[in-house]
Amino acid sequence: AIQGFGFGAEWAVGAVFMGEIANPATRGRLVGVAQSAWAAGWGLAVAASTIAIALLPPDLGWRLAFFVSLPPAIAIFLFRKRLAESATFLASPGADSWHRIFSARMRAATAKGSLLAIGTHGGYWALATWWPAMLKLERGLATAQTAIHMAVLVGGSLAGYLLGASLSDRMGRRSSLVLFALGGSATVLVATQLPVSDMALLALGAPLGLFATGLYSVVAPVLNELYPTSLRGSGLGFCYNVGRGVAGTTPVAVGGSIAVFGIAHSIGIYVSAAYMLVLIAAGLLHETSGAAFTPAIDST
């Protein structure tokens, strides 16, 4: 719980800072490229856990794997002390009360942003949580084979962050959301509902990762652009973390459906359902690409 709390707070602050220092025309690329570091961290985590568990006793290996994150955490802390506030923030008259994200002017944006985050997180978490288990338990792959599949998934994820960052500026936020949600739904359904071979499943890992994380590169700019500066941190943090909280039920839902549908089929059902929420949110949102940040909202 403490780890989740810390990550949610750090991400919200970092995403707002990156959004505010970016040029409106390239905001999607800047925020999305920064977001791509998640894939690098995911790859390091997979490698560290695989090596630690293979070389050390299981009860010790998983504990030592956590220490891999200690040097980057120290580096981030030292680097962050040198950062200056964004000009956008300094030009703002000050923060509004956080609950104004539910005011008459802002409640629709908050509802749409939360729906978008729920769908994005729901699809990713159902996939990332259960994919390794499906490979081992249902496909019968060895640990080394599973690691290769996960490496392909992570590689696709890195490409997805970068592609989503570029397309969100070139195509617009809504069109990019639709593209990645439809692509993610189609790919996961092919991978989980059809009798594909192990090699075909390995190949599908790249687009699976690409579509799942490409959405995040679009979501971060959208949530930045839904709110004025005086509410940006509160609004983005609320939507993103409500999405995380609600989407936390999708891995549980997959687990509860395994006895009836199996792991792969359950993953396909819930991931595609989550991406349908993204499509609904994209249809309800207005296009925010290139929006200039405003300092505050009128009293409402």
Salt bridges, closest charged atoms under 4 A:
GLU10 OE2 - ARG80 NH1 2.74
GLU20 OE2 - ARG232 NH1 2.85
ASP96 OD1 - ARG100 NH1 3.14
ASP169 OD2 - ARG29 NE 2.98
ASP169 OD1 - ARG173 NH1 3.03
ASP198 OD1 - ARG139 NH1 2.75
GLU225 OE2 - ARG27 NH1 2.86
GLU225 OE2 - ARG173 NH2 2.64
ASP298 OD2 - ARG105 NH1 3.51
